[in-house]
Amino acid sequence: MSTTFIIFLVLIAIVAFLLVVVIMVQNPKGGGLSSSFGGGGTQQLGGVQKTTDFLDKATWGLATLLLVLILLSNVAIPAYDNQSSDATLAEPGVTTPVQNDDLLAPDDATPGTDQSPE
């Protein structure tokens, strides 16, 4: 695997994990983490609205970053050259013999017999 592939894979995994965390922290009714920072009171440190705005902006920012990383990885990672396998599939009448010397038995050996000297 190429170094570029590994870098993009790690970055995409980190951003995806952070996006899941930010989404899980939010509450669809407007509570979530913001309510634990002072949902009962009207005036707290930073305020509920600012926490909700931060989580909303973080969600959109991480989603955008994830999309950009995926698109960049498609451009930056070199594609596998599949032309050699396509050429053999394009001409069905042409075959290439494969010879593997490791799989061939010696000429004087017969399978299943013991060749020990007497």
LUMLO-415900 format. One record per residue: chain; x, y, z of N, C-alpha, C in turn; residue in three letters; residue number from 0. Coordinates in steps of 0.1 Angstrom, whole numbers, plus 5000, padded with zeros to 4 digits. Each point is the difference from the previous one (the first is absolute). Layout:
A,X,Y,Z,X,Y,Z,X,Y,Z,ala,NUM
...
***
This chain:
A,5008,4988,5000,4992,5012,5000,5009,5012,5000,met,0
A,4995,5011,4994,5008,5012,4999,4998,5008,5012,ser,1
A,5010,5009,5003,4999,5009,5011,4988,5009,4999,thr,2
A,4997,5005,4988,4989,5009,4998,4987,4994,5004,thr,3
A,4999,4987,4996,4987,4993,5004,4999,4999,5015,phe,4
A,5010,4997,5007,5000,4998,5014,4997,5013,5007,ile,5
A,5006,5011,4995,4997,5013,5006,4985,5004,4998,ile,6
A,4995,4999,4988,4986,5003,4998,4991,4991,5008,phe,7
A,5003,4987,5001,4992,4991,5008,4999,5004,5014,leu,8
A,5012,5003,5006,5000,5005,5014,4992,5013,5002,val,9
A,5002,5009,4991,4993,5013,5001,4985,4998,4999,leu,10
A,4996,4992,4991,4985,4998,4998,4994,4993,5012,ile,11
A,5008,4990,5005,4995,4993,5012,4998,5010,5012,ala,12
A,5010,5008,5002,5000,5010,5012,4988,5010,4998,ile,13
A,4999,5005,4988,4989,5010,4998,4986,4993,5001,val,14
A,4999,4988,4995,4987,4992,5001,4997,4998,5015,ala,15
A,5010,4996,5008,4998,4998,5014,4995,5012,5007,phe,16
A,5007,5011,4997,4997,5013,5006,4986,5005,4996,leu,17
A,4996,4997,4988,4987,5004,4995,4989,4992,5008,leu,18
A,5002,4987,5002,4991,4992,5008,4999,5005,5014,val,19
A,5011,5003,5006,5000,5005,5014,4992,5013,5001,val,20
A,5002,5010,4991,4993,5012,5000,4986,4999,4998,val,21
A,4996,4991,4991,4986,4997,4997,4993,4993,5013,ile,22
A,5007,4991,5006,4994,4993,5011,4999,5010,5013,met,23
A,5008,5010,5001,4999,5009,5011,4988,5009,4999,val,24
A,4996,5002,4987,4988,5009,4998,4987,4993,5004,gln,25
A,4991,5008,5004,4986,4995,5003,4991,5006,4990,asn,26
A,4991,4992,4993,4992,5006,4990,4990,5011,5005,pro,27
A,4997,5000,5013,4991,5010,5006,5008,5013,5004,lys,28
A,5013,5000,4998,5007,5012,5004,5007,4999,5013,gly,29
A,5000,4988,5006,5006,4998,5013,5014,4994,4998,gly,30
A,5002,4987,5003,5013,4994,4998,5010,5005,5009,gly,31
A,5012,5002,4995,5011,5006,5008,4997,5014,5004,leu,32
A,4993,5007,4992,4997,5014,5004,4991,5001,5012,ser,33
A,4992,4990,5003,4992,5000,5012,5008,4997,5012,ser,34
A,5010,4992,4999,5009,4998,5011,5009,5012,5004,ser,35
A,5001,5009,4991,5008,5012,5002,4991,5011,5006,phe,36
A,4988,4997,5003,4991,5010,5006,4987,5001,4993,gly,37
A,4994,4989,4996,4987,5000,4994,4989,5004,5009,gly,38
A,5002,4999,5013,4989,5004,5010,5000,5015,5002,gly,39
A,5012,5006,5000,5001,5014,5003,4999,5008,4987,gly,40
A,4998,5013,5001,4999,5008,4988,5013,5006,4996,thr,41
A,5008,5003,5011,5013,5007,4997,5011,4991,5007,gln,42
A,5008,4994,4992,5011,4992,5004,5013,5004,4992,gln,43
A,5011,4994,5004,5012,5003,4994,5000,4996,4985,leu,44
A,5001,5009,4991,4999,4997,4986,4986,4999,4994,gly,45
A,4991,4996,5008,4986,5000,4996,4997,4987,4992,gly,46
A,4987,4996,5000,4996,4988,4993,5000,5002,4985,val,47
A,4996,5011,4996,5000,5003,4986,5013,4999,4993,gln,48
A,5011,5005,5007,5013,5000,4994,5005,4985,4999,lys,49
A,4997,4992,5010,5004,4986,4999,4993,4993,4988,thr,50
A,4987,5002,4999,4993,4995,4989,5005,5005,4986,thr,51
A,5004,5012,5000,5005,5006,4987,5014,4993,4997,asp,52
A,5008,4998,5011,5013,4994,4998,4998,4986,4994,phe,53
A,4991,4992,5007,4998,4986,4995,4995,5000,4986,leu,54
A,4991,5009,4997,4994,5001,4986,5011,5003,4990,asp,55
A,5009,5010,5003,5011,5003,4991,5010,4989,4999,lys,56
A,5003,4993,5011,5009,4989,5000,4995,4989,4992,ala,57
A,4987,4997,5000,4994,4989,4992,5002,5004,4985,thr,58
A,4996,5012,4996,5001,5003,4986,5015,5001,4996,trp,59
A,5009,5005,5008,5014,5000,4997,5006,4987,4998,gly,60
A,4997,4990,5009,5005,4987,4999,4994,4992,4988,leu,61
A,4988,5002,4998,4993,4994,4988,5007,5005,4987,ala,62
A,5002,5013,4999,5007,5005,4988,5014,4995,4999,thr,63
A,5007,5000,5011,5014,4995,5000,5000,4985,4996,leu,64
A,4991,4992,5004,4999,4986,4997,4998,4999,4985,leu,65
A,4991,5008,4994,4997,4999,4986,5012,5004,4992,leu,66
A,5007,5011,5004,5012,5005,4993,5011,4989,5001,val,67
A,5002,4994,5011,5010,4990,5001,4997,4988,4991,leu,68
A,4988,4996,4999,4996,4989,4992,5003,5003,4985,ile,69
A,4996,5012,4996,5002,5004,4986,5015,5002,4997,leu,70
A,5008,5005,5009,5014,5002,4998,5007,4986,5000,leu,71
A,4996,4991,5008,5006,4987,5000,4998,4993,4986,ser,72
A,4988,5002,4994,4997,4994,4987,5010,5006,4990,asn,73
A,5004,5012,5001,5009,5007,4990,5014,4996,5003,val,74
A,5004,5001,5013,5014,4999,5004,5005,4985,5000,ala,75
A,4992,4991,5003,5005,4986,5001,5001,4994,4986,ile,76
A,5011,4995,4996,5001,4995,4986,4991,4988,4998,pro,77
A,4994,4999,4989,4991,4989,4997,5008,4988,4995,ala,78
A,4994,4988,5002,5006,4988,4996,4999,4999,4985,tyr,79
A,5011,4997,4993,5000,4998,4986,4994,4986,4996,asp,80
A,4988,5000,4995,4993,4987,4998,5001,4996,4985,asn,81
A,5009,5007,4992,5000,4997,4986,5006,4986,4996,gln,82
A,5009,4995,5008,5006,4987,4997,4989,4989,5001,ser,83
A,4992,5000,5010,4989,4990,5001,4989,5002,4990,ser,84
A,4998,5012,4996,4989,5003,4990,5005,4995,4986,asp,85
A,5013,5000,4997,5004,4996,4987,4998,4985,4999,ala,86
A,5002,4992,5010,4998,4986,4999,4985,4997,4999,thr,87
A,4992,5008,5006,4985,4997,4999,4995,5005,4987,leu,88
A,5006,5009,4993,4995,5005,4987,5002,4990,4989,ala,89
A,5010,4992,5001,5003,4990,4989,4998,4986,5006,glu,90
A,4988,4995,4999,4997,4987,5006,5007,4988,4994,pro,91
A,5004,5001,4987,5007,4989,4993,5014,4999,5003,gly,92
A,5006,5010,5006,5015,5000,5003,5002,4995,5015,val,93
A,5008,4990,5001,5003,4995,5014,5015,5001,5001,thr,94
A,5004,5002,5013,5014,5000,5003,5003,4988,5009,thr,95
A,5009,4991,4997,5003,4989,5009,5008,5005,5012,pro,96
A,4997,4994,5011,5006,5004,5013,5009,4988,5004,val,97
A,5012,5002,5003,5009,4989,5004,5006,5003,5013,gln,98
A,4998,4992,5010,5005,5001,5013,5009,4988,5003,asn,99
A,5013,5002,5000,5009,4989,5002,4999,4993,5014,asp,100
A,4995,5008,5010,4999,4995,5013,4989,4989,5001,asp,101
A,4990,5001,4991,4989,4991,5001,5002,4987,4992,leu,102
A,5010,5000,4991,5003,4989,4991,5008,4990,5008,leu,103
A,4996,4987,4998,5008,4989,5006,5012,4997,4991,ala,104
A,5011,4994,5005,5011,4996,4992,4995,4989,4990,pro,105
A,5007,4998,4989,4995,4991,4990,5001,4985,5004,asp,106
A,5009,4997,5009,5002,4986,5004,4991,4996,5012,asp,107
A,4994,5010,5006,4992,4998,5012,4986,4996,4996,ala,108
A,4994,4990,5006,4986,4996,4998,4993,5003,5013,thr,109
A,4989,5007,5000,4993,5004,5012,4996,4987,5008,pro,110
A,5001,5000,5013,4996,4989,5008,5010,4989,5001,gly,111
A,5012,5001,4995,5010,4989,5001,5012,5006,5008,thr,112
A,5006,4991,5006,5012,5004,5008,5012,4998,4991,asp,113
A,5009,5010,4998,5011,4999,4992,5013,4998,5008,gln,114
A,4999,4993,5011,5012,4998,5008,5009,4989,4993,ser,115
A,5013,5002,5000,5009,4990,4994,5001,4987,5009,pro,116
A,5002,4989,4993,5000,4987,5007,5014,4995,5002,glu,117
***
